[in-house]
Amino acid sequence: MVLLAGTCLAGPPSIARAQAGGQGGALSTTQPAPTGDSSSVGSDGTVARGFRRLPPQNTYTVWVGGSVATLTASDNETIRNGSLRLVGVQWTRDLFSWHSARFSWVTEVLPLISATSSAPAVRVPPSLRDPSNPPDPKELARYLSHDSWGFGVSPLSAQAELTHSPRLSTIVQVTSGGAWFSEVVPYGKATQFNFTVSPSAALQWSPSPRTRIAFGYTLHHLSNASIGGSNPGMNSHLFFTRVSSIGLR
């Protein structure tokens, strides 16, 4: 009888296990993750499952870059003494994420652009190279090496950020817009206004929750789409550094 009473008081094994769990605290309800779960950890520590709309969040970026090589866009001819230096400011707005990738809309302003350009010797018209017929100095100056200053805006731009760890990610970005210069760029019948497009890639490090530092490469293209009667264009290979600050939601 004593043995039977003890068994009844203890209850079935399943109830006993539940009671034992209750003695140590709240009963755990954690379930093992499904084997097909496509979750991934974002840079802010949150878990992303496939496609997900992101809450509105702004990021503000300042970057500087300089060219290591400058070429003609049509024939990849080296522009002697050519260079392109830029200072940029960006506003980025989060849109959505896909697994560990975050996609954003970007608007960029280039308050300062410095360009040095000239025409390759084979691109100078024969009439301007004839020593027996002195050329118009203004016309010749369009083909010789010259410095110019400018500014630009790139409203049609996008960015993808691929997270590798809470502090390390890769940035892929494409900016497009236009720029205005004090002189014709790059040379000849080009215009002071040029359309621009610039794909880039960078490795980004997060020293703090709201600060990002990145170093990367961009191929900067500019040309006038033949609005000046000729469209020489210029491609510049640049390296850049950028610092970003994430705003409050």
C-alpha positions in Angstrom: 0.0 0.0 0.0 2.8 2.4 0.8 4.4 1.7 -2.5 1.2 2.2 -4.4 0.5 5.5 -2.6 4.0 6.7 -3.5 3.5 5.9 -7.1 0.2 7.8 -7.2 1.6 10.8 -5.5 4.5 11.0 -7.9 2.1 10.8 -10.8 2.8 9.5 -14.3 6.4 9.9 -15.6 5.5 12.7 -18.0 3.9 14.8 -15.1 6.9 14.1 -12.9 9.3 15.4 -15.5 7.2 18.5 -15.9 7.1 19.1 -12.2 10.9 18.6 -12.1 11.3 21.2 -14.8 9.0 23.6 -12.9 11.2 23.3 -9.8 14.2 24.6 -11.7 12.3 27.5 -13.2 9.9 28.1 -16.1 9.3 25.2 -18.4 11.4 25.7 -21.6 9.4 25.9 -24.8 12.4 26.1 -27.2 12.1 23.9 -30.2 14.9 22.8 -32.5 15.2 24.9 -35.7 13.8 23.3 -38.8 16.5 21.9 -41.1 15.3 24.0 -44.0 15.5 27.3 -42.1 17.2 30.0 -44.3 17.8 32.4 -41.4 21.0 34.5 -41.3 22.3 37.0 -38.8 22.4 40.6 -39.9 25.0 43.3 -39.0 22.7 44.4 -36.1 22.4 40.9 -34.7 18.8 40.4 -36.0 17.8 37.2 -37.8 16.7 37.6 -41.4 14.5 34.9 -43.0 14.4 35.2 -46.8 12.8 38.4 -48.1 12.0 41.0 -45.4 10.9 44.6 -45.6 13.2 46.8 -43.4 12.0 49.6 -41.1 13.0 53.0 -42.5 16.5 53.8 -41.4 18.9 56.5 -42.8 22.7 56.3 -43.1 24.9 59.3 -43.8 28.2 58.8 -45.6 31.2 61.0 -46.5 33.8 59.6 -48.8 36.9 60.7 -50.7 38.6 59.1 -53.7 41.4 59.5 -56.2 42.2 57.9 -59.5 45.2 55.6 -60.2 44.6 55.4 -63.9 42.5 57.5 -66.4 41.7 56.3 -69.9 39.5 57.2 -72.8 36.2 55.5 -72.7 36.0 54.4 -76.3 39.5 52.9 -76.9 41.1 52.6 -73.5 43.9 54.9 -74.4 45.8 56.4 -71.5 45.2 60.0 -70.8 48.6 61.4 -70.1 48.8 63.2 -66.7 45.0 62.5 -66.3 43.5 62.4 -62.9 40.1 62.5 -61.1 39.5 63.3 -57.4 36.2 63.4 -55.8 34.5 64.3 -52.4 31.1 62.8 -52.0 28.2 62.9 -49.5 25.6 60.1 -49.5 22.2 59.5 -48.0 21.1 55.9 -47.9 17.6 54.6 -47.1 17.1 50.9 -46.2 14.5 49.1 -48.4 14.5 45.4 -47.8 16.8 42.4 -47.0 17.2 39.0 -48.7 18.9 36.5 -46.4 22.2 38.2 -45.3 22.0 41.0 -48.0 20.6 44.4 -47.3 19.4 46.6 -50.2 19.1 50.4 -50.0 18.3 53.4 -52.1 21.2 56.0 -52.4 21.2 59.7 -53.2 24.7 61.2 -53.7 26.0 64.7 -54.0 29.6 65.5 -55.2 30.3 69.0 -53.9 33.9 68.9 -55.2 35.4 67.2 -58.3 38.9 67.9 -59.6 39.8 66.6 -63.1 42.9 66.8 -65.2 42.5 65.7 -68.8 43.9 65.9 -72.3 43.6 64.2 -75.6 45.9 61.4 -76.7 48.1 62.6 -79.5 46.2 60.5 -82.1 43.0 62.2 -81.1 44.2 65.7 -81.9 42.8 66.8 -85.3 45.5 67.1 -88.1 44.6 70.7 -88.7 45.7 71.6 -85.1 49.0 69.8 -85.6 50.0 71.5 -88.9 53.0 73.8 -88.1 52.4 75.7 -91.3 48.9 76.7 -90.3 48.9 78.1 -86.7 45.8 76.8 -84.9 43.2 78.7 -83.0 44.6 78.9 -79.4 41.1 78.4 -77.9 40.5 75.3 -80.0 43.9 73.9 -79.4 43.4 74.4 -75.6 40.5 72.0 -75.6 42.9 69.1 -76.6 45.9 70.1 -74.4 46.2 69.1 -70.7 44.0 71.3 -68.6 42.6 71.3 -65.1 38.9 71.8 -64.2 36.7 71.9 -61.2 33.2 70.6 -60.9 30.3 69.3 -58.9 27.8 66.5 -59.4 24.7 64.7 -58.2 23.7 61.1 -58.5 20.0 60.6 -57.5 19.5 57.2 -59.3 21.7 55.0 -57.1 21.5 51.7 -55.2 23.5 49.7 -52.7 23.6 46.1 -51.6 25.4 45.1 -48.3 26.4 41.5 -47.8 27.0 40.7 -44.1 29.8 38.3 -43.3 29.9 38.8 -39.5 28.4 41.4 -37.0 31.4 43.7 -37.8 32.4 42.9 -41.4 30.5 43.3 -44.6 30.9 43.9 -48.3 29.3 46.9 -50.0 28.3 46.8 -53.7 27.0 50.1 -55.1 26.1 51.8 -58.4 25.6 55.5 -58.6 24.4 57.4 -61.7 23.7 61.1 -62.4 25.5 64.0 -63.9 28.4 66.5 -63.3 29.2 70.0 -64.4 32.9 71.2 -64.9 34.5 74.6 -65.3 36.2 73.3 -68.6 35.4 70.7 -71.2 36.0 67.2 -69.9 37.8 65.2 -71.1 38.9 67.0 -74.3 38.0 68.3 -77.8 34.3 68.5 -78.7 33.3 67.2 -75.3 31.1 69.4 -73.1 31.3 70.9 -69.6 28.3 68.7 -68.6 28.7 64.9 -68.5 26.5 62.0 -67.5 28.2 59.8 -64.9 27.9 56.2 -63.7 30.1 54.5 -61.2 29.9 50.9 -60.0 32.0 50.2 -56.9 32.8 47.5 -54.3 34.2 48.0 -50.8 35.0 46.1 -47.6 33.3 47.6 -44.6 34.2 47.4 -40.9 31.9 48.4 -38.0 33.9 49.7 -35.0 30.7 50.6 -33.2 27.0 49.9 -33.6 26.4 53.1 -35.5 29.7 53.7 -37.3 31.0 52.2 -40.5 34.4 52.5 -42.2 35.0 51.2 -45.7 37.8 51.0 -48.3 37.1 50.1 -51.9 37.4 50.5 -55.6 35.2 52.2 -58.2 35.2 52.5 -62.0 34.0 56.1 -62.7 32.7 56.7 -66.2 31.7 60.1 -67.6 30.5 61.1 -71.1 28.1 63.5 -72.7 26.0 61.1 -74.8 27.0 63.0 -77.9 25.1 66.2 -76.9 28.3 68.1 -77.9 28.7 66.6 -81.3 31.4 64.2 -80.1 31.5 61.8 -77.1 35.1 61.0 -76.2 34.3 60.0 -72.6 36.6 59.1 -69.7 37.1 56.1 -67.5 38.9 56.5 -64.2 40.0 53.7 -61.8 39.7 55.0 -58.3 40.3 53.9 -54.7 38.2 55.5 -52.0 37.7 55.6 -48.2 34.3 56.3 -46.7 32.9 56.8 -43.2 29.2 56.2 -42.4 26.9 57.0 -39.5 23.7 55.2 -39.0 20.8 57.4 -37.9 18.1 56.6 -35.4 14.9 54.9 -36.7 
